[in-house]
């Protein structure tokens, strides 16, 4: 575990393996170590070195509780790539991390060899904007949901019906979500504030970095048509869709997702 100061804050990161550099950008409220369960071992075995890190807002990186912008997070990722000194890098992002990756491709194409955007999106549906506002309000009013209810709602929102159809699998996931849940922090609340943003699809027409936009067929938070829109907007981008996968698709269907990553990053 290492840390670096970029843009006046501290980023906590880990570097795995040897070979061409892949930088992995996590989504809202999640630590970079989530990648280390399935994606990092597969990429290292395929001959890559992989950097995972905690975005600002997620400890032990700087919490930045006063708030920040997507541009700040893009600059953080750029600063980490420059610090690691292997430019251009391959970049993989998911959810909020996909948005960071897309904006990085637009503003710092010199740093990105190619990119994979899992749950890519250039806009947010009104339903998800409303959900995010509600989550921020729960934090502001200091309301903590009962753990079983929190786990059940998150399972329904983030997992595929194919995963929840099996009772044993559903029980395992409910236990994992309940056990791993920690109260929202001010930094994560700041990340949630980034869900209200204007449609960026027109801007993405200027991206010239090779991009693979990936949608998960059963994703309720970022439906796959939003990823298809990103692929349609970026010149020469490709689109791929993973079946039987919700928003946690990289954990639900790791073999399929890992194959997409390795094939595209090596292409």
C-alpha positions as CSV (number, residue, x, y, z in Angstrom):
1,X,0.0,0.0,0.0
2,X,1.4,3.4,-1.0
3,X,0.2,7.0,-1.2
4,X,0.9,10.0,-3.3
5,X,0.1,13.7,-3.1
6,X,-1.7,15.0,-6.2
7,X,-3.8,18.1,-6.6
8,X,-3.2,19.0,-2.9
9,X,-4.8,15.7,-1.6
10,X,-3.5,12.2,-0.7
11,X,-4.4,9.2,-2.9
12,X,-4.0,5.7,-1.5
13,X,-3.0,3.2,-4.1
14,X,-1.6,-0.3,-4.7
15,X,0.4,-1.6,-7.6
16,X,0.2,-5.3,-8.7
17,X,2.2,-7.3,-11.2
18,X,4.5,-6.4,-14.0
19,X,3.9,-5.3,-17.6
20,X,1.8,-2.6,-19.3
21,X,0.0,-0.4,-16.8
22,X,-3.7,-0.7,-16.2
23,X,-5.3,1.9,-13.9
24,X,-8.6,0.9,-12.4
25,X,-11.1,3.6,-11.3
26,X,-13.8,2.6,-8.8
27,X,-17.4,3.8,-8.5
28,X,-19.2,5.8,-5.8
29,X,-18.4,4.9,-2.2
30,X,-16.4,1.8,-2.9
31,X,-12.7,1.2,-2.2
32,X,-10.3,0.3,-5.0
33,X,-9.7,-3.1,-3.4
34,X,-13.0,-4.3,-4.7
35,X,-11.2,-4.8,-8.1
36,X,-8.7,-7.1,-6.3
37,X,-11.1,-9.9,-5.8
38,X,-11.5,-10.9,-9.5
39,X,-10.2,-8.4,-12.0
40,X,-6.7,-7.8,-10.6
41,X,-5.6,-11.5,-10.5
42,X,-6.9,-12.0,-14.0
43,X,-5.1,-9.0,-15.4
44,X,-1.9,-9.8,-13.7
45,X,-2.0,-13.3,-15.0
46,X,-2.6,-11.9,-18.5
47,X,0.7,-9.9,-18.2
48,X,-0.4,-6.5,-17.0
49,X,0.6,-4.4,-14.0
50,X,-2.5,-3.0,-12.3
51,X,-3.0,0.1,-10.1
52,X,-6.0,0.3,-7.9
53,X,-6.7,3.3,-5.6
54,X,-9.3,5.0,-3.4
55,X,-10.9,8.0,-5.1
56,X,-11.0,11.2,-3.1
57,X,-14.0,10.9,-0.7
58,X,-13.1,7.3,0.2
59,X,-10.7,6.7,3.1
60,X,-7.8,6.3,3.5
61,X,-7.5,8.7,0.6
62,X,-8.4,12.3,1.5
63,X,-12.0,12.6,2.4
64,X,-12.5,16.1,1.0
65,X,-15.7,16.4,3.0
66,X,-16.2,20.0,1.9
67,X,-17.1,18.7,-1.6
68,X,-15.4,18.4,-5.0
69,X,-16.2,18.1,-8.7
70,X,-15.8,15.5,-11.3
71,X,-13.0,17.6,-12.8
72,X,-11.1,17.2,-9.5
73,X,-11.5,13.4,-9.7
74,X,-10.3,13.3,-13.3
75,X,-7.3,15.4,-12.3
76,X,-6.6,12.9,-9.4
77,X,-6.5,10.0,-11.8
78,X,-4.3,11.9,-14.3
79,X,-2.0,12.8,-11.4
80,X,-1.7,9.1,-10.3
81,X,-0.9,8.0,-13.9
82,X,1.8,10.7,-14.2
83,X,3.2,9.7,-10.8
84,X,3.4,6.0,-11.9
85,X,5.4,7.2,-14.9
86,X,4.1,4.8,-17.5
87,X,2.3,6.9,-20.1
88,X,0.0,6.3,-21.8
89,X,-1.8,3.8,-19.6
90,X,-4.8,1.6,-20.2
91,X,-7.7,2.8,-18.0
92,X,-10.7,0.9,-16.7
93,X,-13.6,2.5,-14.8
94,X,-16.9,1.4,-13.4
95,X,-20.0,3.5,-12.6
96,X,-18.7,6.9,-11.4
97,X,-15.3,5.6,-12.4
98,X,-16.5,5.1,-15.9
99,X,-17.6,8.7,-16.0
100,X,-14.2,9.8,-14.7
101,X,-12.5,7.6,-17.4
102,X,-14.6,9.1,-20.1
103,X,-13.8,12.6,-19.0
104,X,-10.1,11.7,-18.8
105,X,-10.2,10.4,-22.4
106,X,-11.6,13.8,-23.4
107,X,-9.3,16.1,-21.4
108,X,-6.1,14.1,-21.2
109,X,-5.9,11.8,-24.2
110,X,-2.1,11.9,-23.9
111,X,-2.4,9.8,-20.7
112,X,-4.8,7.1,-22.1
113,X,-3.8,4.4,-24.5
114,X,-7.3,2.8,-24.5
115,X,-10.1,2.6,-22.1
116,X,-12.9,0.3,-20.9
117,X,-15.9,1.9,-19.3
118,X,-18.0,-0.6,-17.4
119,X,-21.6,0.8,-17.0
120,X,-20.6,3.7,-19.2
121,X,-23.0,6.7,-19.2
122,X,-23.1,10.2,-20.5
123,X,-26.3,11.2,-18.6
124,X,-28.4,9.9,-15.7
125,X,-32.0,8.8,-15.7
126,X,-34.3,10.9,-13.5
127,X,-35.1,7.9,-11.3
128,X,-31.4,7.5,-10.3
129,X,-31.0,11.2,-9.7
130,X,-34.0,11.0,-7.3
131,X,-32.5,8.0,-5.6
132,X,-29.2,9.8,-5.1
133,X,-30.9,12.9,-3.7
134,X,-32.8,10.6,-1.3
135,X,-29.6,9.0,-0.1
136,X,-28.0,12.4,0.5
137,X,-31.1,13.4,2.5
138,X,-30.8,10.3,4.7
139,X,-27.3,11.3,5.5
140,X,-28.2,14.9,6.1
141,X,-31.0,13.9,8.5
142,X,-28.8,11.3,10.2
143,X,-31.1,8.5,9.4
144,X,-29.5,5.0,9.4
145,X,-31.6,2.3,7.7
146,X,-31.9,-1.1,9.5
147,X,-29.1,-3.4,8.2
148,X,-31.4,-6.2,6.8
149,X,-33.5,-3.6,4.9
150,X,-30.4,-1.8,3.6
151,X,-29.0,-5.2,2.4
152,X,-32.3,-6.2,0.7
153,X,-32.7,-2.9,-1.1
154,X,-29.1,-2.9,-2.3
155,X,-29.4,-6.4,-3.5
156,X,-32.5,-5.6,-5.5
157,X,-30.9,-2.5,-7.0
158,X,-27.5,-3.9,-7.8
159,X,-27.8,-7.6,-8.6
160,X,-29.3,-9.4,-11.5
161,X,-32.6,-11.4,-11.0
162,X,-30.6,-14.3,-12.3
163,X,-28.3,-14.0,-9.2
164,X,-31.2,-13.5,-6.8
165,X,-33.3,-16.4,-8.2
166,X,-31.1,-18.9,-6.5
167,X,-31.9,-18.9,-2.8
168,X,-28.4,-19.8,-1.7
169,X,-26.8,-17.1,-3.8
170,X,-29.3,-14.6,-2.6
171,X,-28.6,-15.4,1.1
172,X,-24.9,-15.2,0.5
173,X,-25.2,-11.8,-1.2
174,X,-27.5,-10.4,1.5
175,X,-25.0,-11.5,4.2
176,X,-22.1,-9.9,2.2
177,X,-23.8,-6.6,1.8
178,X,-25.0,-6.4,5.4
179,X,-21.6,-7.4,6.8
180,X,-19.6,-5.1,4.6
181,X,-21.9,-2.0,5.1
182,X,-20.5,0.9,6.9
183,X,-22.3,4.2,7.6
184,X,-22.0,6.8,4.9
185,X,-19.2,9.3,5.4
186,X,-19.1,13.0,4.4
187,X,-16.7,12.1,1.6
188,X,-19.1,9.5,0.1
189,X,-21.9,12.0,0.5
190,X,-19.9,14.4,-1.6
191,X,-19.4,11.7,-4.3
192,X,-23.2,11.2,-4.4
193,X,-23.6,14.9,-5.1
194,X,-21.9,14.3,-8.5
195,X,-24.9,12.3,-9.8
196,X,-26.7,15.5,-11.0
197,X,-24.8,16.5,-14.1
198,X,-25.7,17.7,-17.6
199,X,-25.9,15.4,-20.6
200,X,-22.3,14.9,-21.8
201,X,-22.9,12.8,-25.0
202,X,-22.3,15.7,-27.4
203,X,-19.0,16.4,-25.8
204,X,-17.9,12.8,-26.0
205,X,-18.0,13.0,-29.9
206,X,-14.6,14.7,-29.5
207,X,-13.0,11.7,-27.8
208,X,-10.4,10.0,-30.1
209,X,-9.1,7.5,-27.6
210,X,-10.2,3.9,-28.3
211,X,-13.0,3.0,-25.9
212,X,-15.0,-0.1,-25.1
213,X,-18.3,0.8,-23.4
214,X,-19.8,-2.1,-21.5
215,X,-23.4,-2.4,-20.3
216,X,-24.8,-4.9,-17.9
217,X,-28.1,-6.3,-19.2
218,X,-29.9,-6.2,-15.8
219,X,-28.4,-3.0,-14.4
220,X,-31.2,-1.0,-12.7
221,X,-28.9,1.9,-11.7
222,X,-27.2,2.5,-15.1
223,X,-29.3,0.7,-17.6
224,X,-27.4,-0.7,-20.6
225,X,-28.9,1.7,-23.1
226,X,-26.9,4.4,-21.4
227,X,-23.7,2.6,-22.2
228,X,-24.8,2.0,-25.8
229,X,-25.3,5.8,-26.1
230,X,-21.7,6.4,-25.0
231,X,-20.5,3.9,-27.6
232,X,-22.6,5.6,-30.3
233,X,-21.3,9.1,-29.3
234,X,-17.6,8.3,-29.3
235,X,-16.1,7.8,-32.8
236,X,-15.0,4.2,-33.4
237,X,-16.0,3.1,-29.9
238,X,-17.2,-0.5,-29.4
239,X,-20.1,-1.7,-27.2
240,X,-20.4,-5.0,-25.4
241,X,-23.2,-6.2,-23.1
242,X,-23.0,-8.8,-20.3
243,X,-26.0,-11.0,-19.7
244,X,-27.3,-11.9,-16.3
245,X,-25.5,-9.0,-14.7
246,X,-26.7,-6.1,-12.6
247,X,-24.7,-3.1,-11.4
248,X,-22.3,-5.4,-9.6
249,X,-21.6,-7.2,-12.9
250,X,-17.9,-7.4,-12.5
251,X,-18.5,-9.4,-9.3
252,X,-21.5,-11.4,-10.6
253,X,-20.0,-12.4,-14.0
254,X,-16.2,-12.0,-13.4
255,X,-15.1,-14.5,-16.0
256,X,-17.1,-12.7,-18.8
257,X,-16.1,-9.3,-17.7
258,X,-12.4,-10.3,-17.3
259,X,-12.4,-11.8,-20.8
260,X,-13.8,-8.5,-22.2
261,X,-11.1,-6.5,-20.4
262,X,-8.2,-8.7,-21.4
263,X,-9.2,-9.0,-25.0
264,X,-9.7,-5.3,-25.4
265,X,-6.7,-4.1,-23.4
266,X,-4.5,-6.5,-25.5
267,X,-6.1,-5.6,-28.8
